[in-house]
Amino acid sequence: MYIYNMYLSSILQQLNKSNPEWWARLTDIIMPTHIIGGGFSHIPQNKLQEDAELIPNCEFVTIEDAGHFVHDTNLSDLLAVLKNFLDS
């Protein structure tokens, strides 16, 4: 339990006091990129779209019938999106 609390504390600290350079450096990503969001995730899809627009050669995909853990809630659609990305 102690390790879990340390891990959670670290994540919360990064989210609450994020390094602005991280966001500014999204434009440095040069590889083809996909950002995949779940349609009923707690993360607003418009925010993921904004991030995708900062990354050159990035496509944003929302898998409507999925939550935050897309692979748990809609694996078949996730695999279809990934296959399409890898085949292109």
ROZANU-252162 format. One record per atom (N, C-alpha, C): residue in three letters; z, y, x. Coordinates in steps of 0.02 Angstrom, whole numbers, padded with zeros to 5 digits, always signed. Example, Ala and Ser with C-alpha at 12.3 -4.5 7.8 and 13.67 -1.06 7.14 Angstrom:
BEGIN
ALA+00390-00284+00660/ALA+00390-00225+00615/ALA+00390-00165+00660/SER+00354-00112+00642/SER+00357-00053+00684/SER+00394+00002+00645/
//
This chain:
BEGIN
MET+00000-00060+00041/MET+00000+00000+00000/MET+00000+00063+00043/TYR+00036+00061+00099/TYR+00040+00118+00144/TYR-00029+00137+00171/ILE-00068+00088+00192/ILE-00135+00102+00219/ILE-00179+00130+00164/TYR-00174+00103+00104/TYR-00213+00129+00048/TYR-00197+00202+00036/ASN-00132+00220+00037/ASN-00112+00290+00025/ASN-00137+00336+00081/MET-00136+00311+00143/MET-00163+00351+00199/MET-00238+00362+00190/TYR-00273+00309+00169/TYR-00345+00314+00158/TYR-00360+00363+00102/LEU-00325+00357+00047/LEU-00336+00402-00010/LEU-00320+00473+00010/SER-00267+00484+00046/SER-00248+00550+00069/SER-00303+00581+00112/SER-00332+00541+00156/SER-00385+00564+00200/SER-00447+00585+00160/ILE-00464+00544+00110/ILE-00522+00560+00068/ILE-00510+00625+00030/LEU-00451+00631-00001/LEU-00436+00691-00039/LEU-00437+00753+00005/GLN-00412+00747+00065/GLN-00413+00804+00111/GLN-00485+00824+00127/GLN-00528+00775+00139/GLN-00598+00791+00154/GLN-00632+00823+00095/LEU-00617+00801+00035/LEU-00647+00830-00025/LEU-00621+00901-00038/ASN-00557+00910-00029/ASN-00527+00975-00044/ASN-00537+01027+00010/LYS-00546+01005+00071/LYS-00556+01051+00128/LYS-00618+01028+00167/SER-00673+01022+00132/SER-00733+00996+00165/SER-00760+01046+00216/ASN-00792+01018+00265/ASN-00822+01058+00318/ASN-00888+01087+00292/PRO-00895+01153+00286/PRO-00956+01181+00259/PRO-01018+01166+00301/GLU-01008+01150+00364/GLU-01064+01133+00408/GLU-01099+01069+00383/TRP-01060+01024+00353/TRP-01088+00962+00328/TRP-01143+00978+00277/TRP-01128+01022+00230/TRP-01178+01040+00178/TRP-01236+01078+00209/ALA-01222+01122+00256/ALA-01275+01161+00288/ALA-01323+01118+00328/ARG-01299+01061+00352/ARG-01340+01019+00395/ARG-01381+00967+00356/LEU-01377+00968+00290/LEU-01419+00923+00251/LEU-01493+00934+00267/THR-01511+00995+00283/THR-01581+01011+00300/THR-01603+00978+00365/ASP-01556+00954+00405/ASP-01572+00922+00469/ASP-01594+00849+00460/ILE-01584+00821+00401/ILE-01603+00751+00390/ILE-01679+00747+00389/ILE-01707+00704+00432/ILE-01780+00702+00437/ILE-01811+00637+00410/MET-01770+00588+00396/MET-01796+00524+00370/MET-01805+00528+00294/PRO-01853+00491+00268/PRO-01859+00487+00195/PRO-01792+00464+00165/THR-01771+00498+00114/THR-01704+00488+00087/THR-01705+00483+00011/HIS-01662+00442-00016/HIS-01651+00437-00088/HIS-01578+00455-00101/ILE-01565+00495-00151/ILE-01498+00503-00177/ILE-01500+00472-00246/ILE-01456+00425-00258/ILE-01456+00388-00321/ILE-01389+00401-00356/GLY-01393+00425-00417/GLY-01333+00438-00456/GLY-01332+00397-00519/GLY-01272+00384-00543/GLY-01264+00350-00606/GLY-01259+00401-00663/GLY-01294+00388-00717/GLY-01297+00435-00772/GLY-01230+00451-00803/PHE-01182+00405-00801/PHE-01116+00422-00827/PHE-01063+00421-00773/SER-01084+00444-00714/SER-01038+00452-00658/SER-00996+00516-00669/HIS-00940+00520-00635/HIS-00899+00581-00638/HIS-00930+00637-00596/ILE-00979+00621-00556/ILE-01013+00672-00515/ILE-01071+00700-00556/PRO-01072+00766-00568/PRO-01127+00795-00607/PRO-01195+00784-00574/GLN-01242+00759-00613/GLN-01308+00743-00585/GLN-01344+00805-00560/ASN-01331+00863-00590/ASN-01364+00924-00566/ASN-01340+00942-00495/LYS-01278+00924-00478/LYS-01254+00937-00410/LYS-01289+00891-00360/LEU-01300+00828-00380/LEU-01336+00783-00336/LEU-01409+00806-00327/GLN-01438+00832-00381/GLN-01506+00859-00377/GLN-01509+00918-00328/GLU-01458+00961-00331/GLU-01456+01018-00284/GLU-01452+00993-00212/ASP-01412+00942-00199/ASP-01408+00914-00131/ASP-01475+00885-00110/ALA-01508+00850-00156/ALA-01573+00819-00140/ALA-01625+00873-00123/GLU-01620+00929-00154/GLU-01668+00983-00140/GLU-01658+01013-00071/LEU-01600+01005-00042/LEU-01587+01030+00026/LEU-01614+00984+00080/ILE-01626+00921+00062/ILE-01648+00871+00111/ILE-01723+00865+00107/PRO-01758+00879+00162/PRO-01831+00870+00162/PRO-01848+00797+00147/ASN-01901+00786+00110/ASN-01925+00719+00096/ASN-01871+00676+00062/CYS-01837+00706+00013/CYS-01785+00671-00023/CYS-01803+00667-00097/GLU-01790+00610-00126/GLU-01800+00601-00197/GLU-01733+00586-00230/PHE-01720+00618-00285/PHE-01659+00606-00323/PHE-01676+00563-00384/VAL-01638+00511-00394/VAL-01649+00466-00451/VAL-01582+00458-00488/THR-01584+00467-00553/THR-01526+00451-00595/THR-01540+00385-00629/ILE-01493+00339-00622/ILE-01496+00277-00660/ILE-01451+00287-00720/GLU-01483+00298-00777/GLU-01447+00319-00837/GLU-01391+00272-00858/ASP-01403+00208-00857/ASP-01354+00159-00881/ASP-01309+00135-00825/ALA-01283+00181-00785/ALA-01240+00163-00729/ALA-01186+00216-00721/GLY-01132+00195-00691/GLY-01077+00241-00676/GLY-01079+00260-00603/HIS-01021+00282-00577/HIS-01017+00304-00507/HIS-01034+00247-00459/PHE-01012+00187-00474/PHE-01028+00129-00433/PHE-01090+00096-00463/VAL-01147+00125-00449/VAL-01210+00103-00479/VAL-01221+00028-00468/HIS-01206+00004-00410/HIS-01216-00067-00394/HIS-01173-00113-00438/ASP-01117-00088-00462/ASP-01074-00129-00506/ASP-01096-00125-00579/THR-01121-00068-00599/THR-01134-00058-00671/THR-01207-00069-00691/ASN-01253-00066-00643/ASN-01324-00078-00661/ASN-01362-00099-00599/LEU-01345-00157-00573/LEU-01375-00182-00512/LEU-01451-00192-00519/SER-01474-00216-00574/SER-01546-00230-00581/SER-01588-00166-00575/ASP-01567-00112-00607/ASP-01604-00049-00601/ASP-01598-00020-00531/LEU-01540-00026-00500/LEU-01531-00003-00432/LEU-01578-00040-00385/LEU-01582-00105-00392/LEU-01627-00144-00348/LEU-01700-00125-00359/ALA-01718-00110-00421/ALA-01788-00089-00435/ALA-01803-00022-00401/VAL-01755+00025-00403/VAL-01764+00090-00370/VAL-01769+00081-00295/LEU-01726+00039-00267/LEU-01726+00028-00195/LEU-01790-00007-00172/LYS-01813-00055-00211/LYS-01875-00090-00194/LYS-01934-00041-00194/ASN-01937+00001-00245/ASN-01990+00051-00248/ASN-01988+00098-00188/PHE-01928+00119-00169/PHE-01919+00163-00111/PHE-01942+00129-00047/LEU-01922+00066-00037/LEU-01940+00030+00024/LEU-02013+00011+00026/ASP-02045+00002-00031/ASP-02115-00016-00034/ASP-02161+00045-00024/SER-02134+00104-00032/SER-02177+00164-00027/SER-02186+00188+00045/
//
